[in-house]
């Protein structure tokens, strides 16, 4: 690494550390003011409260890393311009592309760090902070456990099962419909029950109406069936619905890494769901580490615009403004992806592609 590269990289990382420290501290102070009264009301121990805010630091740092990266490159270039170093570099035959290279390399390093922290650290810390806040402070554990899941479909080779609503904590279902097939996969039996209770031994149904179908006499003829009703029917060996059925679609994706999201998407697809939101979130997790690099690419031509003078405060303001517009664009694309109006890949990558092209356009208009 040349002397110029070490000098620029050291300047960037120094300002990155200061910006990130300031942004994270400001975020924690605001969050502390907002939540401390809730912690005190629930008599949460001081140690747990302190650990809660410490555990938020990795997720906050990952979220604010692009803003800090953009502000850092702008501040670094403003300081270079104020000291006339950009003019000196250009007078020595060093091009702006050569000056940009250390910042781009720093962006790649930062993106790799964000990828590691976002997949190895933040899922664990987010799980802890969400559990503490939602369960001990907001008292939502009982709500989650007792909330019935609506319109659940289960299927097997010879069985189609529909539960109008299912309460996993009580293993109780309302509006149960079972459609059973014979060995030839022809319709054999249909049961409709007002409610049912699952146990390891089987399924106990109440208020049952049953249709038993006979073999078809010939092609094109309707199936004959016999009808009966019972107050109670027990189906020995009937499987209990999988744990978390119907709730995995609402699982907090901040608590999952890329592998966890892939597993969740596979499970939902196997159960017949269309995991649009999870697929969008997966691509967002893949693209989010590179946002810092894109912000640096956008900041370089803006920082090079003035070769002399400049204000550090103005550079910081520019960083916040551009980051704000990027976050708006990302949220719009995310919402369009959730609604199915954009493919998940496009919903995740479109803002990055737009700002990357914007950086090339701005760089082409900078005096070389």
CORMO-V228669 format. One record per pair of residues at least 24 apart in sequence whose C-alpha atoms are under 7 Angstrom apart, sorted by the first residue. I is the first residue (numbers start at 0). J is the second residue. D is the distance in whole Angstrom. If there is no record, write none. Layout:
BEGIN
i & j & d
I & J & D
I & J & D
END
This chain:
BEGIN
i & j & d
4 & 101 & 5
7 & 101 & 6
8 & 101 & 6
8 & 102 & 6
8 & 105 & 7
10 & 75 & 6
11 & 71 & 6
11 & 72 & 6
11 & 75 & 6
14 & 71 & 5
15 & 67 & 6
15 & 68 & 6
15 & 71 & 5
18 & 67 & 5
18 & 71 & 7
19 & 60 & 7
19 & 64 & 7
19 & 67 & 5
23 & 59 & 6
23 & 60 & 6
37 & 136 & 7
38 & 136 & 7
41 & 136 & 6
51 & 128 & 6
54 & 124 & 5
54 & 128 & 7
55 & 124 & 7
57 & 121 & 6
58 & 121 & 5
61 & 113 & 6
61 & 117 & 7
64 & 291 & 6
65 & 290 & 6
65 & 291 & 4
65 & 294 & 6
66 & 318 & 7
66 & 319 & 7
66 & 322 & 6
68 & 291 & 6
68 & 294 & 7
68 & 295 & 6
69 & 294 & 5
69 & 295 & 5
69 & 298 & 6
69 & 318 & 5
70 & 314 & 7
70 & 315 & 5
70 & 318 & 5
72 & 295 & 6
72 & 298 & 6
72 & 299 & 7
73 & 298 & 6
73 & 302 & 5
73 & 314 & 5
74 & 311 & 5
74 & 314 & 6
74 & 315 & 7
76 & 302 & 5
76 & 303 & 7
77 & 302 & 6
77 & 309 & 6
77 & 310 & 7
77 & 311 & 6
77 & 314 & 7
80 & 305 & 7
80 & 306 & 5
80 & 307 & 4
80 & 308 & 5
80 & 309 & 7
81 & 307 & 5
81 & 308 & 4
81 & 309 & 6
83 & 306 & 7
83 & 307 & 6
85 & 306 & 6
86 & 306 & 6
94 & 367 & 7
95 & 367 & 6
99 & 299 & 7
103 & 292 & 7
103 & 295 & 7
106 & 291 & 6
106 & 292 & 5
106 & 295 & 7
107 & 292 & 6
110 & 288 & 5
110 & 289 & 5
110 & 291 & 6
110 & 292 & 7
111 & 288 & 7
113 & 288 & 5
114 & 288 & 5
118 & 256 & 5
118 & 257 & 7
122 & 253 & 6
122 & 254 & 4
122 & 255 & 5
122 & 256 & 6
123 & 254 & 7
125 & 253 & 7
125 & 254 & 6
126 & 254 & 5
144 & 168 & 6
148 & 245 & 6
151 & 245 & 7
157 & 181 & 7
157 & 184 & 7
170 & 196 & 6
170 & 197 & 5
171 & 195 & 6
171 & 196 & 5
171 & 197 & 6
172 & 196 & 6
186 & 212 & 7
187 & 211 & 6
187 & 212 & 5
188 & 212 & 6
197 & 239 & 6
198 & 239 & 7
199 & 239 & 7
200 & 235 & 6
200 & 236 & 5
201 & 234 & 6
201 & 235 & 4
201 & 236 & 4
201 & 237 & 4
201 & 238 & 6
202 & 233 & 6
202 & 234 & 5
202 & 235 & 7
202 & 237 & 6
203 & 232 & 6
203 & 233 & 4
203 & 234 & 6
204 & 231 & 6
204 & 232 & 5
204 & 233 & 6
205 & 230 & 5
205 & 231 & 5
205 & 232 & 7
206 & 230 & 5
206 & 231 & 6
207 & 231 & 6
257 & 281 & 6
257 & 284 & 7
275 & 337 & 6
276 & 337 & 5
278 & 343 & 6
279 & 336 & 6
279 & 337 & 7
279 & 343 & 5
279 & 347 & 7
282 & 343 & 7
282 & 344 & 6
282 & 347 & 6
283 & 347 & 5
286 & 347 & 7
286 & 348 & 7
290 & 351 & 7
293 & 351 & 7
293 & 354 & 7
293 & 355 & 6
296 & 358 & 6
297 & 354 & 7
297 & 358 & 4
300 & 358 & 7
300 & 361 & 6
300 & 362 & 5
300 & 365 & 6
303 & 365 & 7
304 & 365 & 6
END
